[in-house]
Amino acid sequence: MAQSPSHKCNAISLLIIEDSEDDALLLAGCFRRADYKIDVRRVENAEGTRQALLTGHWDAILSDHSMPGFNATAALELMQELQLDLPFIIVSGVIDEETAIAAMRAGAHDYLSKNHLDRLVPAVEREIREAKNRAERRTALSTIQENEARFRALVSNIPGMVFQ
């Protein structure tokens, strides 16, 4: 029997980079209210973020912009250094437009204010879809490149086979 849309049982793994446990609970609550089964881990510094990225499988990363000794830009750089393509959304209380634009240029996928969390779940869902599309494109491109290499190898051997 098919489940009705209102009884979806989606599961999501979120890495939350946030120094406030209350704010992390607030973010996780948005997904619980949207009927998600949530696996969440909160980290608040570079080492915790590195460990979480290396040991966990995350559907998305939600990061505060500025924390004591760590920030979203440093978290983005760490994610890029590890060559991970994960949805990275900055959720911050106060951030000026210029800083938000710089973060988007650095690789953040979206920016949301903690005062407007009604957009959080749809933004994460959209970015997860986009990340899947990027992965599918990379796989397709890799397959095309492998096929082209095999074709070139075959073509380069044809004159020798014809001669024999």
PyMOL commands that set and color helices and strands:
alter all, ss='L'
color gray80, all
select helices_A, chain A and resi 5-7+21-33+46-55+72-81+97-106+117-163
alter helices_A, ss='H'
color red, helices_A
select strands_A, chain A and resi 10-17+36-43+60-63+66-67+70-71+88-92+110-113
alter strands_A, ss='S'
color yellow, strands_A
deselect
rebuild
show_as cartoon
